[in-house]
């Protein structure tokens, strides 16, 4: 071992590459696949429930926090896997039976345990894998009559012709049905093919969860687009008085759009991811077409692609509407800002006019104040001159009073202006 510091996630990340290995399958066998929609809050209860089944059969339970677990429980094998939005269970029973879709692998699982499975069932499929020496395509009509109530089948050669797979993608007593014929696949190869077939079905339904959301949004989108068109038309001839009302309408509409985008963003992006997984799993089947039978690629593209196109179209409309509302809001906000600036300018001009009038009034008051103060001070000077004259000092009272008038007036005027400068400086 090289003495180096190891990243704490190295072992876990390396193990992740081998975490979801398909079960090795050998014909004949029966397999039941269940996928239950659940959220993160149910993970602990799911693992606890699987541990309880393992304990019943004397098998060590899965460790806490694990996302996948497989064990041989005697009458059947269990494969448990936890995904982001759903959990899937595989119950595998080996051996041939006369009526495989009646004597399913699920019948070997305790019924009381099944009844307590956390989550809501979204996929349930019975699979029968039978040996089929040779590579000659089977009699499809006979197969449909025996196992699928005569329904039209979807099927093809898989693994480049090393096997065949058929289903009608319909529910029989609440379960889908699938027949896989092994013409020489290895156990690992057979396990990979069956897992891909089941994942196509599971991811197809998970992707389709978005379709009802898209259908529900469509009428609202049409109404919102009509409302936006009305506001945009009104905006062309809008007056200053109507601008706040239009802005309120746009703001409310933008909030509604943002609410729906936030609520459904994950669902729409998940649909694209699931659709991509379906396409990848179909490619990995390496199909060989059977004359007269619709293969898995053709079926999924004809049925799933239009639904996904609808979802993409609705999401594109929602994003486009959001952008158009944002542009209209920005345009109207600009108009409101210009109107507000014009009103502010008019207010400032009015304030300037009032300030000029106040200045003129102040100057008038200052002139009157100088005259009044001068009058009182000159009166005091006259009284002083009279007092001196009364004491025997020869002073011309009238002359002193007359001479003091301009001097007092200048001093008072200077004092008032100096006081005004000090007050103005403090205010600034």
MIGU-281517 format. One record per residue (C-alpha): residue number from 1; residue in one letter; y, z, x. Coordinates in pm, whole numbers, plus 50000, padded with zeros to 5 digits. Layout:
// residues N
(NUM; a; (Y; Z; X))
...
//
This chain:
// residues 428
(1; x; (50000; 50000; 50000))
(2; x; (50338; 49896; 50138))
(3; x; (50579; 50187; 50157))
(4; x; (50860; 50042; 49949))
(5; x; (51066; 50176; 49664))
(6; x; (50921; 50035; 49341))
(7; x; (51125; 49946; 49035))
(8; x; (51039; 50192; 48755))
(9; x; (50964; 49909; 48509))
(10; x; (50749; 49696; 48740))
(11; x; (50412; 49818; 48617))
(12; x; (50511; 49806; 48248))
(13; x; (50656; 49457; 48275))
(14; x; (50349; 49327; 48456))
(15; x; (50120; 49484; 48195))
(16; x; (50325; 49322; 47915))
(17; x; (50192; 48980; 48018))
(18; x; (49843; 49098; 47927))
(19; x; (49934; 49320; 47633))
(20; x; (49838; 49094; 47344))
(21; x; (49527; 48923; 47467))
(22; x; (49328; 48756; 47185))
(23; x; (48993; 48904; 47097))
(24; x; (48693; 48711; 47230))
(25; x; (48515; 48566; 46925))
(26; x; (48163; 48425; 46896))
(27; x; (48024; 48257; 46585))
(28; x; (47903; 48360; 46337))
(29; x; (48157; 48622; 46233))
(30; x; (48395; 48724; 45956))
(31; x; (48753; 48831; 46020))
(32; x; (49020; 48972; 45791))
(33; x; (49381; 48950; 45899))
(34; x; (49654; 49166; 45742))
(35; x; (50026; 49156; 45822))
(36; x; (50241; 49431; 45671))
(37; x; (50620; 49415; 45669))
(38; x; (50764; 49744; 45795))
(39; x; (51060; 49885; 45983))
(40; x; (51098; 50096; 46295))
(41; x; (51090; 50421; 46097))
(42; x; (50724; 50357; 46009))
(43; x; (50596; 50301; 46361))
(44; x; (50488; 50659; 46416))
(45; x; (50304; 50673; 46082))
(46; x; (50131; 50340; 46155))
(47; x; (50002; 50462; 46490))
(48; x; (49900; 50792; 46339))
(49; x; (49709; 50609; 46067))
(50; x; (49524; 50394; 46321))
(51; x; (49444; 50709; 46521))
(52; x; (49299; 50868; 46210))
(53; x; (49061; 50570; 46164))
(54; x; (48959; 50586; 46528))
(55; x; (48894; 50959; 46496))
(56; x; (48666; 50895; 46198))
(57; x; (48447; 50671; 46411))
(58; x; (48447; 50892; 46719))
(59; x; (48677; 50668; 46924))
(60; x; (48975; 50795; 47128))
(61; x; (49297; 50727; 46932))
(62; x; (49575; 50506; 47075))
(63; x; (49829; 50684; 47297))
(64; x; (50171; 50765; 47158))
(65; x; (50422; 50483; 47171))
(66; x; (50168; 50205; 47217))
(67; x; (50230; 49876; 47036))
(68; x; (49875; 49739; 47048))
(69; x; (49527; 49886; 47025))
(70; x; (49174; 49748; 46996))
(71; x; (48844; 49931; 46956))
(72; x; (48483; 49876; 46853))
(73; x; (48426; 50103; 46553))
(74; x; (48062; 50015; 46499))
(75; x; (48046; 49815; 46177))
(76; x; (48363; 49630; 46272))
(77; x; (48616; 49581; 46551))
(78; x; (48979; 49667; 46503))
(79; x; (49278; 49494; 46660))
(80; x; (49618; 49654; 46590))
(81; x; (49950; 49500; 46702))
(82; x; (50304; 49608; 46629))
(83; x; (50583; 49344; 46617))
(84; x; (50956; 49365; 46551))
(85; x; (50938; 49332; 46173))
(86; x; (50571; 49353; 46088))
(87; x; (50241; 49500; 46199))
(88; x; (49920; 49305; 46202))
(89; x; (49561; 49424; 46176))
(90; x; (49243; 49230; 46247))
(91; x; (48907; 49355; 46126))
(92; x; (48616; 49164; 46280))
(93; x; (48256; 49184; 46163))
(94; x; (47987; 48992; 46351))
(95; x; (47692; 48817; 46191))
(96; x; (47622; 48562; 45919))
(97; x; (47606; 48638; 45546))
(98; x; (47525; 48427; 45244))
(99; x; (47868; 48448; 45081))
(100; x; (48120; 48514; 45362))
(101; x; (48427; 48519; 45135))
(102; x; (48268; 48786; 44918))
(103; x; (48108; 48989; 45193))
(104; x; (48425; 48993; 45400))
(105; x; (48499; 49197; 45711))
(106; x; (48740; 49405; 45503))
(107; x; (48445; 49545; 45305))
(108; x; (48329; 49727; 45618))
(109; x; (48660; 49917; 45643))
(110; x; (48700; 50248; 45452))
(111; x; (48877; 50171; 45126))
(112; x; (49070; 50500; 45119))
(113; x; (49209; 50429; 45465))
(114; x; (49316; 50077; 45364))
(115; x; (49493; 50211; 45055))
(116; x; (49718; 50428; 45275))
(117; x; (49830; 50156; 45517))
(118; x; (50209; 50188; 45576))
(119; x; (50427; 49889; 45493))
(120; x; (50428; 49605; 45241))
(121; x; (50164; 49334; 45257))
(122; x; (50299; 48990; 45341))
(123; x; (49992; 48808; 45483))
(124; x; (49627; 48863; 45401))
(125; x; (49366; 48610; 45515))
(126; x; (48987; 48603; 45538))
(127; x; (48848; 48393; 45822))
(128; x; (48490; 48276; 45859))
(129; x; (48379; 48130; 46191))
(130; x; (48050; 47946; 46189))
(131; x; (47854; 47764; 46460))
(132; x; (47854; 47387; 46420))
(133; x; (47652; 47202; 46684))
(134; x; (47798; 46865; 46768))
(135; x; (48150; 46736; 46720))
(136; x; (48105; 46537; 46399))
(137; x; (48368; 46627; 46135))
(138; x; (48208; 46813; 45846))
(139; x; (48195; 46697; 45485))
(140; x; (48543; 46808; 45382))
(141; x; (48483; 46765; 45008))
(142; x; (48167; 46978; 45021))
(143; x; (48350; 47242; 45226))
(144; x; (48637; 47249; 44975))
(145; x; (48397; 47277; 44682))
(146; x; (48194; 47559; 44839))
(147; x; (48469; 47781; 44980))
(148; x; (48806; 47669; 44838))
(149; x; (48748; 47605; 44467))
(150; x; (48778; 47232; 44523))
(151; x; (49141; 47247; 44644))
(152; x; (49283; 46990; 44884))
(153; x; (49238; 47113; 45240))
(154; x; (49459; 47119; 45544))
(155; x; (49256; 47086; 45861))
(156; x; (49194; 46918; 46192))
(157; x; (48993; 46930; 46506))
(158; x; (49124; 47207; 46733))
(159; x; (49107; 47278; 47105))
(160; x; (49096; 46906; 47170))
(161; x; (48794; 46861; 46943))
(162; x; (48590; 47165; 47051))
(163; x; (48610; 47302; 46698))
(164; x; (48740; 47244; 46346))
(165; x; (48963; 47455; 46121))
(166; x; (49026; 47423; 45747))
(167; x; (49234; 47608; 45487))
(168; x; (49399; 47536; 45155))
(169; x; (49696; 47774; 45208))
(170; x; (49633; 47922; 44863))
(171; x; (49552; 48274; 44754))
(172; x; (49206; 48358; 44622))
(173; x; (49200; 48706; 44470))
(174; x; (49508; 48787; 44676))
(175; x; (49373; 48654; 45008))
(176; x; (49405; 48328; 45193))
(177; x; (49090; 48165; 45323))
(178; x; (49014; 47984; 45648))
(179; x; (48697; 47830; 45787))
(180; x; (48661; 47771; 46162))
(181; x; (48367; 47569; 46292))
(182; x; (48271; 47631; 46654))
(183; x; (48144; 47314; 46821))
(184; x; (48129; 47457; 47171))
(185; x; (48435; 47674; 47230))
(186; x; (48409; 47965; 47470))
(187; x; (48460; 48311; 47315))
(188; x; (48806; 48342; 47472))
(189; x; (48902; 47993; 47360))
(190; x; (48778; 48063; 47008))
(191; x; (48981; 48386; 47001))
(192; x; (49296; 48201; 47108))
(193; x; (49248; 47929; 46845))
(194; x; (49190; 48177; 46561))
(195; x; (49490; 48384; 46670))
(196; x; (49713; 48076; 46675))
(197; x; (49595; 47972; 46330))
(198; x; (49670; 48317; 46190))
(199; x; (50007; 48335; 46366))
(200; x; (50108; 48001; 46213))
(201; x; (50051; 48152; 45869))
(202; x; (50226; 48482; 45952))
(203; x; (50530; 48332; 46124))
(204; x; (50559; 48067; 45850))
(205; x; (50597; 48336; 45583))
(206; x; (50828; 48546; 45797))
(207; x; (51053; 48242; 45845))
(208; x; (51049; 48175; 45470))
(209; x; (51185; 48525; 45400))
(210; x; (51527; 48373; 45469))
(211; x; (51499; 48105; 45201))
(212; x; (51569; 48338; 44901))
(213; x; (51869; 48476; 45090))
(214; x; (52001; 48123; 45144))
(215; x; (51944; 48034; 44780))
(216; x; (52127; 48349; 44670))
(217; x; (52424; 48273; 44898))
(218; x; (52463; 47912; 44783))
(219; x; (52643; 47978; 44448))
(220; x; (52873; 48233; 44613))
(221; x; (52955; 47985; 44892))
(222; x; (53044; 47718; 44637))
(223; x; (53276; 47960; 44455))
(224; x; (53433; 48081; 44781))
(225; x; (53494; 47724; 44900))
(226; x; (53660; 47644; 44567))
(227; x; (53879; 47954; 44597))
(228; x; (53979; 47859; 44951))
(229; x; (54068; 47507; 44836))
(230; x; (54290; 47655; 44563))
(231; x; (54468; 47886; 44806))
(232; x; (54518; 47601; 45056))
(233; x; (54669; 47382; 44782))
(234; x; (54902; 47663; 44675))
(235; x; (55000; 47720; 45036))
(236; x; (55161; 47376; 45058))
(237; x; (55432; 47459; 44804))
(238; x; (55429; 47837; 44833))
(239; x; (55754; 48026; 44807))
(240; x; (55846; 48334; 45004))
(241; x; (55777; 48550; 44700))
(242; x; (55419; 48415; 44660))
(243; x; (55322; 48437; 45028))
(244; x; (55212; 48806; 45019))
(245; x; (54986; 48735; 44718))
(246; x; (54822; 48438; 44891))
(247; x; (54776; 48640; 45208))
(248; x; (54607; 48915; 45006))
(249; x; (54366; 48658; 44856))
(250; x; (54278; 48517; 45196))
(251; x; (54230; 48861; 45348))
(252; x; (53997; 48964; 45066))
(253; x; (53797; 48639; 45098))
(254; x; (53772; 48681; 45475))
(255; x; (53641; 49035; 45430))
(256; x; (53374; 48913; 45187))
(257; x; (53261; 48645; 45431))
(258; x; (53246; 48892; 45720))
(259; x; (53043; 49131; 45505))
(260; x; (52784; 48864; 45425))
(261; x; (52769; 48740; 45784))
(262; x; (52706; 49091; 45911))
(263; x; (52446; 49159; 45642))
(264; x; (52242; 48841; 45688))
(265; x; (52297; 48740; 46051))
(266; x; (51970; 48889; 46173))
(267; x; (51769; 48729; 45890))
(268; x; (51897; 48378; 45964))
(269; x; (51856; 48404; 46341))
(270; x; (51507; 48549; 46294))
(271; x; (51414; 48252; 46074))
(272; x; (51499; 48012; 46356))
(273; x; (51294; 48216; 46601))
(274; x; (50993; 48227; 46367))
(275; x; (51019; 47854; 46299))
(276; x; (51015; 47788; 46672))
(277; x; (50704; 48004; 46708))
(278; x; (50528; 47813; 46430))
(279; x; (50601; 47482; 46600))
(280; x; (50479; 47616; 46935))
(281; x; (50155; 47753; 46789))
(282; x; (50084; 47422; 46615))
(283; x; (50128; 47239; 46945))
(284; x; (49891; 47484; 47115))
(285; x; (49613; 47399; 46865))
(286; x; (49576; 47058; 47035))
(287; x; (49486; 46900; 46702))
(288; x; (49259; 46603; 46654))
(289; x; (49326; 46428; 46325))
(290; x; (49051; 46390; 46065))
(291; x; (49083; 46078; 45849))
(292; x; (49205; 46157; 45501))
(293; x; (49291; 46522; 45577))
(294; x; (49643; 46654; 45627))
(295; x; (49660; 46836; 45961))
(296; x; (49844; 47161; 46035))
(297; x; (50143; 46997; 46201))
(298; x; (50202; 46761; 45911))
(299; x; (50162; 47036; 45651))
(300; x; (50396; 47284; 45820))
(301; x; (50661; 47022; 45891))
(302; x; (50657; 46882; 45538))
(303; x; (50665; 47227; 45376))
(304; x; (50848; 47447; 45624))
(305; x; (51105; 47210; 45777))
(306; x; (51298; 47147; 45450))
(307; x; (51324; 47521; 45387))
(308; x; (51449; 47580; 45741))
(309; x; (51698; 47294; 45704))
(310; x; (51827; 47460; 45388))
(311; x; (51869; 47790; 45572))
(312; x; (52048; 47623; 45862))
(313; x; (52276; 47436; 45621))
(314; x; (52371; 47753; 45431))
(315; x; (52440; 47943; 45753))
(316; x; (52648; 47652; 45886))
(317; x; (52847; 47650; 45559))
(318; x; (52906; 48024; 45588))
(319; x; (53029; 47995; 45948))
(320; x; (53245; 47692; 45863))
(321; x; (53396; 47877; 45568))
(322; x; (53471; 48173; 45792))
(323; x; (53652; 47950; 46042))
(324; x; (53853; 47771; 45771))
(325; x; (53959; 48097; 45610))
(326; x; (54060; 48230; 45951))
(327; x; (54274; 47920; 46014))
(328; x; (54438; 47942; 45671))
(329; x; (54502; 48313; 45723))
(330; x; (54657; 48246; 46062))
(331; x; (54878; 47972; 45917))
(332; x; (54994; 48189; 45629))
(333; x; (55047; 48485; 45861))
(334; x; (55269; 48263; 46076))
(335; x; (55474; 48167; 45771))
(336; x; (55504; 48531; 45667))
(337; x; (55612; 48624; 46021))
(338; x; (55879; 48351; 46020))
(339; x; (56005; 48468; 45681))
(340; x; (56012; 48826; 45806))
(341; x; (56200; 48724; 46123))
(342; x; (56456; 48534; 45914))
(343; x; (56502; 48838; 45691))
(344; x; (56536; 49058; 46000))
(345; x; (56794; 48819; 46142))
(346; x; (56993; 48832; 45820))
(347; x; (56968; 49210; 45823))
(348; x; (57092; 49223; 46182))
(349; x; (57384; 48994; 46098))
(350; x; (57472; 49219; 45804))
(351; x; (57449; 49522; 46030))
(352; x; (57675; 49349; 46284))
(353; x; (57931; 49281; 46015))
(354; x; (57918; 49641; 45900))
(355; x; (57948; 49758; 46261))
(356; x; (58255; 49537; 46312))
(357; x; (58414; 49675; 45996))
(358; x; (58330; 50028; 46105))
(359; x; (58487; 49955; 46444))
(360; x; (58805; 49830; 46288))
(361; x; (58813; 50131; 46059))
(362; x; (58749; 50357; 46354))
(363; x; (59032; 50198; 46550))
(364; x; (59262; 50246; 46250))
(365; x; (59156; 50608; 46221))
(366; x; (59208; 50656; 46594))
(367; x; (59564; 50519; 46563))
(368; x; (59637; 50751; 46275))
(369; x; (59483; 51040; 46467))
(370; x; (59703; 50971; 46770))
(371; x; (60011; 50962; 46547))
(372; x; (59913; 51284; 46369))
(373; x; (59832; 51472; 46691))
(374; x; (60150; 51343; 46852))
(375; x; (60352; 51459; 46551))
(376; x; (60211; 51811; 46575))
(377; x; (60248; 51837; 46953))
(378; x; (60605; 51702; 46944))
(379; x; (60675; 51961; 46675))
(380; x; (60545; 52230; 46911))
(381; x; (60763; 52093; 47191))
(382; x; (61066; 52106; 46955))
(383; x; (60988; 52468; 46868))
(384; x; (60959; 52550; 47238))
(385; x; (61296; 52384; 47312))
(386; x; (61458; 52575; 47029))
(387; x; (61315; 52900; 47165))
(388; x; (61454; 52832; 47511))
(389; x; (61794; 52743; 47365))
(390; x; (61793; 53070; 47171))
(391; x; (61733; 53267; 47490))
(392; x; (62039; 53120; 47651))
(393; x; (61886; 52829; 47841))
(394; x; (62097; 52529; 47781))
(395; x; (61851; 52272; 47650))
(396; x; (61924; 51983; 47421))
(397; x; (61661; 52033; 47154))
(398; x; (61693; 51686; 47005))
(399; x; (61688; 51518; 47350))
(400; x; (61377; 51711; 47462))
(401; x; (61199; 51631; 47136))
(402; x; (61286; 51261; 47163))
(403; x; (61179; 51235; 47527))
(404; x; (60847; 51412; 47458))
(405; x; (60740; 51169; 47184))
(406; x; (60630; 50873; 47409))
(407; x; (60486; 51105; 47673))
(408; x; (60279; 51301; 47421))
(409; x; (60171; 50980; 47247))
(410; x; (60043; 50833; 47577))
(411; x; (59855; 51150; 47673))
(412; x; (59696; 51181; 47328))
(413; x; (59596; 50812; 47319))
(414; x; (59437; 50843; 47663))
(415; x; (59254; 51160; 47562))
(416; x; (59111; 51004; 47242))
(417; x; (58990; 50694; 47426))
(418; x; (58836; 50903; 47700))
(419; x; (58652; 51113; 47441))
(420; x; (58528; 50795; 47267))
(421; x; (58392; 50657; 47596))
(422; x; (58204; 50980; 47665))
(423; x; (58047; 50979; 47315))
(424; x; (57956; 50609; 47342))
(425; x; (57793; 50664; 47680))
(426; x; (57586; 50956; 47548))
(427; x; (57469; 50748; 47250))
(428; x; (57361; 50463; 47473))
//
